[in-house]
Amino acid sequence: MNTLAGRYVGRFAPTPSGPLHFGSLLAALASSLEAHRQQGQWQLRIDDIDTPRVVAGASDDILRTLEHYGFQWDGQICFQSQRREVYREVLHQLEAGGHLFGCNCSRRMLRERSIAGLYDGHCRTRSLCLQQAHSIRFALPETLPALSDAIQGVQQAQGFAGEIADFVVHRGDGIFAYHLVCAVDDICQGITHIVRGSDLLSGTFLQRPVMAALESSVPHYAHIPVVVNPWGQKLSKQTAAAPIQTDKVVLQLWRALHFLGQNPPAQLSCASKAEVWQWAQEHWDLDRVPKVMALSEAAIAGDTPSCE
C-alpha cells in the first residue's frame, strides 16, 4: 500500500441520525487514541449526505458531546452535505473510466430474484443510459484483494459473500450513496488509517475498489468489535441504543477503555476527565483490543468500582 512514510491521518465520521451512543464513543475513542499514539492527526467528518436520515440538530449535539467528553480534532470539520459537486465530478471520472452502469432494478425486484435481496448483476450488461436509469451502480472487479486488518487479521471477500455485490453509488432519489462518498472523502482528506467498528468491515471491500479506480492509495484499516445486546443486535440508533450520558463522562470513558481491552485501573473511574485522558494517551495499545467482531453489553460494565 502506498502511503506517505511517517504520516498518520485518522478520522471519526458519525452520521447525524441521532445522538452518539456507546458504540459511537468506542469508535471515537479508539481512532483518536491511535492517532495520538502515532503522533498523527485526527480529523472529524459529519456523514450527513443521506438527508432523509439526518435528524435536525443532531450534528450540533454530536459536536457538543464530543467536546464535553474531551475530544480534540485537527483542522476544519468536513460536512458531506457541502460536497455534492465533488461527488458529481468523481461520478463523471468513474463513468469515463468505465466503472459505472445504469440499473433499473427496484428493491422489490431484487427481493423477488434473491432471498437476501443481494444484487445479481441483472443490468450490468444492458448498457442503460446513466442519465435515464433509476440508479447508478459501481461494477466491482472479478477479484477483490484480501484485507490485512490490524485487529481482525486477514479478511477475504468470500467471507462476506452475502454483503458484497455491484453497489449503488447514485440513488434513484438523487442522493449520492454512502460507499462512494466515504471513499471519496477519505481520499480528499488524506486519510491514511481508519479505525472503526467491525460492522463496517464488509464495506471496506466496496470502498477500496473505488479508491483504486480513482488511482488513489488505500488506507490501513483496524476494525474494533461492536457492542451487541442480549439478542445479538448491534447497538445502534436503529436498535434504540441509549445516548451516552453527559453527566457520567469519566465512568463512560473508563468503561470504553475497559471494553477496548486497555485494563484501566479501578481508581481511574474516580479520577478527573483530564486524568483519564492522560492515562489513556500514555497507555493506549491497539494490540490489546479484543480480536473479535463483537462483544456483549455485559463487557461494558466489567467490575466498575464505586467512588463512594
BELCORSUL-V945337 format. One record per helix or strand of 3 or more residues. SS is the DSSP state (a for helix, b for strand). FROM is the first residue (numbers start at 1). LEN is the number of residues. Records with the same first field share a line. If there is no record, write none. Layout:
SS->FROM-LEN ; FROM-LEN
This chain:
b->9-4 ; 41-6 ; 100-4 ; 135-4 ; 147-3 ; 153-3 ; 167-4 ; 193-5 ; 220-5 ; 226-3 ; 294-3
a->22-16 ; 51-3 ; 58-11 ; 80-3 ; 84-13 ; 107-7 ; 157-4 ; 178-11 ; 198-16 ; 249-11 ; 266-5 ; 273-11 ; 286-3 ; 298-4
